[in-house]
Amino acid sequence: MIKIFRPFLVLLFCLNSYINVYAQNNILSDIKYQVGTGAYVSGKTPFWMRANQYGIVPQQGPFFTLQGGVYREYDSTKRDFKQIKKFDIGYGASVVVNAAKQSQLLLPEVYAKIRYGAFEFYAGRRKEIIGLTDTLLNPGSYIWSGNALPLPKVQISIPNYTSIIGKGLISIKGAYAHGWFGNQAYTDGYYLHQKWLYGKVGRDSWKFNFYGGINHQVQWGGYAEAQKDNTFSTKNGYFSADPFVYLNVVLPIAWRIPNDGTYTDFETQNRFGNHLGSVDFGVSMKTAFANISFYRQIPYEDGQMPEVILSMDGNYSLNFDLKEKKQLHQISFGYLDTRRQAGELTKFARWVGKKETHFGEFQNYFNHGQYIEGWSYQGNGIGTPLIIPNKDLKENAQFFPDRIFTVDNRVQAYSIAATGKLGNYGYLFKSSLITSLGTPSFVREKSLKQFSSLLALNIPLEKLKLDSKINIAFDSGELYGNNIGISFFIVKKW
């Protein structure tokens, strides 16, 4: 694996002298700190108190939490020749201590980053959301939603849209990364391969902008003690991880895999690793009363790409950012549909007279035959929280608790969220309704529903120079259960 990252090491070595000189005057400047403390009062933590919180909120309450962080962001002021500096350094670290029956010490973020022009390199844990979506109000990006503790990884990227044609007429951003899942419940020492590329058509000053792109994630390599006797899927418990495998992981085309016993039957008949991601499209429009954006994220798994455009499976969002910031600032409507998974011919496919290429080959979103944990990290789903992990369900709704990530990936979910201000108090409201049919191989006898809602109030304590937040949330349903809870935070930033 060292050879793969050799270019990054050479780059860091070449920059070392410059960094040392730069660091003496700049690396300890413009640092921001924050400390917060709070308490959750509930039995089972309500759904929207845990979702999209990067895995730092336990499922069971009550508990007390203490959080702190230190950050240095890039200097975005135009100091040098009225231009933003080409080279800059940033870093961040945060710690969370949860005191309860089972206390936790977590490090959600520990990273260092380097920017040179449009490019950025970083190493460590860092909070991210990947995909075209509203990052404030939408329930989360389909594939990488900020729902689990960040994976440690190294990444080189163009993090912001950068013009390549016509001074902003066409812009792109993208990334290439390698990450480590480490040791999970059933599999040890496996890796993440990740890349994404997105484009934007239209200058920032235009009324309309169009967006499109794709992201690709792969879980690969590792060892599964529970599968060491499974000769179909493993070699004495090991999943293949050599240079040829990595080439297949990076370029998932129709490679000819040797059928000479070097690799398992599972790998020769399918692919190396667990491939998944989404194809995303979007449009934004500026009007007199609001900036409006619409996004669709279309899921795919294990290379079943051609049919995803025809399928109506997807994560949809419609967002309004109002120009007049009165009581209501932003409002978002979301819809998630994952019911078909190539198992049903859509009306659109019938209309165009074309059958999906992989019709009948169920995709089984977020589950996998080799990686029992599925698309999760440290027990929490990496993708949309609206597909609930099996372990988080009510006990009487769980099935195969030790052999599958989720038994509810065929869902139809509606959501609404809004943010605004009432006097000096800011508010955030979220609400969702999930209907689950089970999975392609495990169809529930009847669909199960789950309703969840949250109201958060930000209350500035100006005399004390503090910020405070109160969250009130409740659940009602057959999946996550009936729960109610309240939390209170006090935060100091300087």
PyMOL commands that set and color helices and strands:
alter all, ss='L'
color gray80, all
select helices_A, chain A and resi 2-26+47-50+225-227+243-250+265-269+347-352+390-392+395-397+462-464
alter helices_A, ss='H'
color red, helices_A
select strands_A, chain A and resi 32-42+63-72+87-99+104-116+119-125+153-165+170-182+190-201+208-220+274-286+290-301+314-322+328-337+376-377+380-381+411-422+425-438+443-461+466-477+483-493
alter strands_A, ss='S'
color yellow, strands_A
deselect
rebuild
show_as cartoon
